[in-house]
Amino acid sequence: MKALTFQRYGKSPGIGFTDLPLPTLKDDELLVQVHAASVNPVDNMILSGIFKPVLHFRLPATLGSDLAGVVTKVGSRVTRFKPGDAVFANIFDRGTGAIAEFAVVPESLAASKPVNLDFVQVASIPLVGLTAWQALKERANLQAGHKVFIPAGAGGVGTFAIQLAKHLGATVGTTTSTGNVQFVGRLGADEIVDYKKQAFESVLRGYDVVLGTVRGDAVEKSVDILKPGGRIVSLVGPLDAAFARARGLNFILTFVFGLMSRKIMRLAKKRGVSYSFLFARPDGAQLAEIARLLEANHIQPVIDKVFPFERAKDALAYLAQGHAKGKVVIRM
């Protein structure tokens, strides 16, 4: 089978197509013929080597983690799926990739494809959906009547998270460029800050939750918009000691991550709020719940651009420019 792989970490990762043998299934796994896969910012971050101490790949490794496709074979202990079933999944942190003609998916990570969406639409969902779900519902316990700040509202995570937060009954604040103000408003954002004209920290107040989606000092600045007792859940860092402990990392990495997050922890404590870093985990049961929201049209996929499989490398380069409105998808 053909797969998009990288050879090494760094500025010249050697991205290209490689012919690989069909993977061997374990008893609890599915072999899925991939019809579409989407790319996420973390894919480019992996290439840089920033997560090398945390994520373990055997190089050359197949890129991508989001996929939608059709089951072609199942392991002996699989009970929920059979060949011919249409599924979608995220296989992040499994050491394997999704931008390939076939992918191996543990049964516990797969969910049935929503019937009202095509493969390209469905492939755009898994990682952003799981990230928003785990950040807002699990980590932040977002409730009806809460106020949540979701910066970069026109991005991949932002477009999904705004819709999920509104479904949960929250008031949503966001930032975006001038040209996307109306777009994020249609998604459901209530307080919209044009970052080209205003600084969000000088406009927004009284928030219960911040979803950290923008690199730089935006997470630190967001401390000032929270109520006492508020929560910051960051997807972009800094990594913290709790994250290191949860992943069973060694003492040295735990100490280093603690140092990395020392400033934001100090600012959060001073304000009476909490900070944590989130690495979303694959979860088929949560994807099934997300599928029900998609089928009921409570949340709709937002896709910026679709690339053919032979231009998969271009999809990563396009995403790296940072201007995508919604998700970037690869059609097989």
Protein Blocks (a to p, Z undefined) as FASTA:
>chain_A
ZZdddfbecjbnopacdddddddddfkbccdddfbdcddfklmmmmnommmmmpccdddd
dedjbdcdddfbdcfkbckbcehiacdddfehklpafbdfbdcddfklpccddfkbcfkl
mmmmmmmmmmmmmmmmmmnopaehiacddehklbmklmmmmmmmmmnopacdddddfklm
mmmmmnopabdcdfklbcfklmgghiabdcdfbgcjllmmmmmmpcehiacddfkbpadf
klmmmnopafklmmmmmmmmmmmmmmmmmnopacddddddddfklmmmmmmmmmnomacc
ddfbdcdfklmmmmmmmmmnopagcjadddZZ
